[in-house]
Amino acid sequence: MPNYWLMKSEPAEASIDDLVHAPQQTLPWTGVRNYQVRNFMRDAMQPGDGVLFYHSSCACPGVAGLARIVGQAQPDATQFEPASPYFDPKATREKPRWVQIDVALQRKTRLLPLAEIRGAPELAEMAVLRRGNRLSITPVTPAQWLAVLARLER
């Protein structure tokens, strides 16, 4: 049984349109520098898991598309690149600290705005709505996944 995730991305860094136009419509999810999120990618995310692709830090945040996890977590190459904003001088190729996971497009959707998510009683417990939540990846329950899909079809 697949798991479900909400993955936040700033559209200026990686938008749903970038995913649409990426080779094989697949992007590596790089630059994560939070241990809890790294652990989700490393230990819990599996190929086939569903993804709500969420635009954050923009004029109208919300779910912008559906994706799936492809492949297993692997070392995030940006940790080794001194010119990268995600460079980690403590990471080595023998002992990487950070991982990336590949995300493949299922489909671009209408934008499901954060305001609509907040107003949906069936989505009131989503982690993205919790006060103080700053995680870029959060789990989504099967019921929440189905409720979001139903709202996207409206």
DRENDRENRO-113871 format. One record per residue: residue in one letter; x negated, y negated, z negated of N, C-alpha, C in turn. Coordinates in pm, whole numbers, m for minus. Each point is the difference from the previous one (the first is absolute). Example, Ala and Ser with C-alpha at 12.3 -4.5 7.8 and 13.67 -1.06 7.14 Angstrom:
residues 2
> A; m1319; 569; m780; 89; m119; 0; m90; m120; 0;
> S; 35; m105; 72; m82; m119; m6; 77; m109; m73;
***
This chain:
residues 154
> M; m85; 119; 0; 85; m119; 0; m89; m124; 0;
> P; 23; m91; 93; m87; m117; 8; 26; m98; m115;
> N; m101; m78; m27; 13; m112; m92; 30; m124; 82;
> Y; 36; m106; m69; 30; m126; 67; m74; m111; m73;
> W; m42; m100; 79; m82; m108; m51; 42; m132; 61;
> L; m19; m107; m75; 9; m135; 54; m143; m51; 3;
> M; m44; m41; 120; m136; m49; 17; 6; m146; 45;
> K; m56; m88; m83; 1; m143; 28; m122; m40; 83;
> S; 25; m84; 97; m108; m56; 79; 33; m145; 32;
> E; m100; m84; m8; 19; m139; 42; m1; m2; 153;
> P; 102; m57; 62; 7; 4; 147; m122; m60; 69;
> A; m67; m96; m64; m120; m58; 61; m115; 101; 4;
> E; 5; 100; m88; m105; 101; m4; 37; 124; 81;
> A; 120; 51; m18; 49; 116; 75; 152; m3; m3;
> S; 59; m35; 113; 146; m11; 8; 59; 123; 67;
> I; 131; 10; m4; 67; 108; 71; m29; m10; 150;
> D; m14; m121; 52; m33; m15; 142; m141; 49; 29;
> D; m93; m19; m95; m134; 56; 17; 8; 152; 8;
> L; 85; 60; m82; 17; 145; 3; 61; 44; 132;
> V; 97; m75; 50; 63; 32; 130; m106; 2; 111;
> H; m95; m93; m5; m98; m15; 108; m132; 73; m26;
> A; m14; 66; m113; m124; 71; m34; m14; 126; 86;
> P; m124; 43; 25; m17; 127; 71; 76; 113; m71;
> Q; 73; 78; 76; 85; 107; m52; 99; m51; m107;
> Q; 23; m131; m2; 90; m64; m98; m35; 46; m142;
> T; m130; 2; m28; m52; 44; m129; m104; m99; m50;
> L; 9; m35; m128; m97; m89; m63; m59; 65; m125;
> P; m129; m22; m24; m57; 42; m127; 38; m102; m107;
> W; 46; 49; m114; 39; m89; m111; m126; m21; m85;
> T; m71; m107; 30; m128; m29; m64; 12; m118; m95;
> G; m105; m19; m78; m9; m118; m85; 68; 11; m135;
> V; 53; 117; m34; 64; 16; m131; m108; 0; m108;
> R; 13; m89; m97; m98; m9; m107; 70; m1; m136;
> N; 95; 88; m14; 72; 20; m125; m4; 150; m26;
> Y; m43; 39; m121; m19; 142; m29; 129; 80; 5;
> Q; 110; m56; m51; 126; 75; 2; 46; 26; 144;
> V; m12; m101; 85; 39; 16; 140; m95; 96; 70;
> R; m129; m11; m28; m96; 95; 57; 39; 143; m37;
> N; 39; 19; m126; 38; 133; m45; 125; 51; 71;
> F; 96; m89; 27; 117; 40; 81; m48; 54; 134;
> M; m88; m77; 67; m46; 41; 133; m81; 130; m8;
> R; m86; 10; m97; m91; 114; m11; 71; 127; m47;
> D; 91; m14; m98; 54; 117; m69; 145; 34; 33;
> A; 78; m97; 45; 144; 24; 14; 51; m9; 143;
> M; m57; m87; 81; 50; m17; 136; m44; 116; 88;
> Q; 95; 50; 79; m25; 115; 86; 49; m28; 142;
> P; m60; 66; 98; 51; m15; 137; 149; 29; 5;
> G; 73; m84; 71; 145; 16; 12; 79; m84; m98;
> D; m65; m53; m104; 72; m86; m95; 55; m123; 72;
> G; 119; m43; m41; 62; m117; 59; m50; m129; m61;
> V; m7; m104; 83; m50; m131; m42; 98; m109; 40;
> L; 35; m84; m98; 68; m126; 28; m111; m102; 18;
> F; m17; m49; 123; m105; m97; 31; 54; m138; m36;
> Y; m61; m60; m101; 54; m120; m65; m93; m119; 24;
> H; 56; m108; 53; m76; m124; 16; 5; m78; m131;
> S; m116; m40; m51; m7; m77; m125; m78; m128; 22;
> S; 6; m88; m99; m74; m127; 5; 26; m74; 130;
> C; 128; m13; 33; 39; m68; 123; 132; m73; m26;
> A; 47; m74; 98; 121; m82; m17; 122; 85; m36;
> C; 12; 117; 62; 115; 87; m27; m50; 143; m22;
> P; m38; 34; m124; m47; 136; m26; 113; 101; 11;
> G; m38; 123; 36; 99; 106; 7; m49; 118; 82;
> V; 83; 102; 10; m31; 119; 79; 13; m35; 147;
> A; m109; 24; 75; m3; m37; 142; m3; 122; 92;
> G; m16; 120; m59; m4; 117; 84; m18; 127; m80;
> L; 3; 111; 71; m17; 132; m59; m125; 65; 59;
> A; m72; 69; m84; m123; 67; 43; m10; 133; m74;
> R; m109; 70; 28; m26; 124; m71; m151; 11; m23;
> I; m36; 76; m98; m140; 26; m29; m48; 109; 96;
> V; m118; m22; 58; m62; 101; 86; m141; 23; m51;
> G; m37; 123; m15; m133; 34; m49; m13; m14; m151;
> Q; m115; 42; m47; m31; m7; m144; m78; m127; m29;
> A; m3; m40; m126; m82; m113; m42; m146; 31; 31;
> Q; m72; m104; 38; m142; 12; 30; m71; m127; m49;
> P; m131; 0; m10; m68; m120; m48; 33; m122; 86;
> D; 26; m112; m65; 28; m127; 67; m133; m59; 46;
> A; m19; m8; 130; m127; m48; 56; m30; m144; m38;
> T; 101; m81; m30; m26; m141; m30; m79; m19; m129;
> Q; 2; 98; m88; m76; m11; m125; m150; m1; 24;
> F; m45; 50; 115; m143; 11; 31; m50; m115; 88;
> E; 90; m86; 47; m37; m105; 95; m23; m133; m72;
> P; m127; m43; m13; m29; m124; m74; 76; m123; 51;
> A; 33; m4; 127; 72; m115; 55; 150; 5; m28;
> S; 50; 113; m47; 144; 16; m24; 41; m66; m131;
> P; 118; m62; m3; 50; m52; m128; 29; 112; m100;
> Y; 2; 124; 47; 28; 115; m86; m127; 79; m37;
> F; m116; m58; 29; m127; 62; m33; m9; 23; m151;
> D; m50; 118; m38; m21; 32; m141; m145; 46; m15;
> P; m84; m83; m61; m142; 36; m10; m25; 123; m88;
> K; 96; 39; m81; m17; 119; m85; 38; 130; 72;
> A; 63; m12; 115; 42; 119; 76; m117; 49; 85;
> T; m14; 131; 6; m100; 60; 88; 70; 104; 86;
> R; m63; 36; 109; 59; 104; 86; 6; 134; m72;
> E; m93; 23; m91; 1; 124; m79; 108; m3; m108;
> K; 27; m119; m52; 102; m16; m105; 88; m120; 34;
> P; 88; 15; 100; 90; m111; 34; 98; m25; m114;
> R; 37; m126; m18; 96; m36; m105; 141; m17; 54;
> W; 13; m30; 127; 129; m39; 58; 34; 88; 118;
> V; 130; 21; 21; 48; 83; 110; 94; m81; 89;
> Q; 20; 53; 118; 100; m52; 93; 85; 117; 44;
> I; 117; m34; 51; 88; 103; 55; 61; m58; 127;
> D; 26; 84; 97; 54; m48; 127; 152; 0; m4;
> V; 55; m106; 59; 145; m22; 6; 40; m8; 146;
> A; 100; 79; 40; 48; 2; 139; 144; m54; 6;
> L; 25; m77; 101; 132; m59; 20; 106; 106; 25;
> Q; 114; m14; m65; 120; 74; 40; 85; m93; 84;
> R; 29; m118; m57; 71; m101; 80; 0; m134; m71;
> K; m2; m103; 80; 19; m136; m51; 150; m14; m24;
> T; 37; m68; m107; 141; m17; m35; 31; m149; m9;
> R; 125; m28; m23; 34; m137; m38; m69; m26; m133;
> L; m26; m123; m32; m58; m32; m130; 108; 18; m107;
> L; m30; 79; m100; 86; 14; m117; m61; m90; m107;
> P; 52; m122; m15; m65; m98; m87; 3; 40; m149;
> L; m100; m46; m69; m9; 23; m144; 129; m44; m69;
> A; 59; m110; 43; 124; m48; m62; 112; 104; 14;
> E; 8; 66; 115; 102; 104; 19; m30; 123; m87;
> I; m127; 34; m11; m39; 112; m87; 39; m31; m144;
> R; m31; m122; m44; 35; m42; m138; 151; 6; m25;
> G; 79; m28; 102; 144; m4; m16; 69; 134; 11;
> A; m75; 105; 27; 59; 133; 19; m7; 78; m131;
> P; 114; 28; m64; m2; 73; m127; m73; 134; 8;
> E; 13; 68; 113; m63; 132; 14; m153; m9; 11;
> L; m52; m121; 17; m145; m19; 10; m58; m75; m120;
> A; 82; m21; m102; m41; m82; m115; m122; 54; m73;
> E; m26; 130; 11; m113; 60; m72; m126; 15; 86;
> M; 2; m55; 121; m120; 12; 83; m117; m71; m67;
> A; m117; 62; 7; m120; m55; m64; m35; m138; 55;
> V; 28; m25; 127; m33; m129; 59; 76; m114; m67;
> L; 111; 31; m67; 80; m102; m67; m39; m24; m145;
> R; m85; 84; m55; m39; m14; m141; m81; m127; m21;
> R; 35; m72; m103; m72; m122; m35; m147; 35; m25;
> G; m87; m77; 60; m143; 20; m19; m62; 107; 88;
> N; 79; 69; 82; m57; 103; 88; m85; m67; 107;
> R; m126; 37; 6; m91; m53; 101; m60; 111; 85;
> L; 46; 123; m19; m58; 111; 74; 37; m7; 147;
> S; m96; 31; 86; 25; m5; 144; 67; 127; 52;
> I; m4; 107; m79; 70; 124; 34; 76; 46; m123;
> T; 129; 27; 17; 80; 51; m111; 86; 117; 48;
> P; 26; 95; m89; 87; 112; 37; 145; m47; 20;
> V; 70; 70; 86; 141; m24; 28; 71; 134; m22;
> T; 110; m1; m72; 75; 125; m22; 74; 39; 128;
> P; 35; 129; 13; 80; 40; 117; 131; m78; 11;
> A; 65; m28; m112; 126; m76; 4; m25; m143; 49;
> Q; m109; m61; m46; m33; m136; 46; m34; 1; 149;
> W; m75; 101; 44; m34; 13; 142; 129; 4; 84;
> L; 94; 86; m38; 125; 12; 76; 81; m129; m5;
> A; m1; m69; m114; 73; m127; m11; m61; m107; 90;
> V; m132; m5; 7; m66; m96; 90; 32; 35; 145;
> L; m8; 128; 36; 34; 39; 138; 142; m40; 35;
> A; 94; 20; m91; 139; m38; 26; 13; m151; 20;
> R; m71; m77; m78; 4; m146; 15; m62; m44; 130;
> L; m105; 68; 44; m65; m37; 126; 90; 27; 120;
> E; 95; 92; m15; 92; 32; 109; 116; m97; 11;
> R; 16; m86; m99; 113; m94; 1; m20; m108; 103;
***
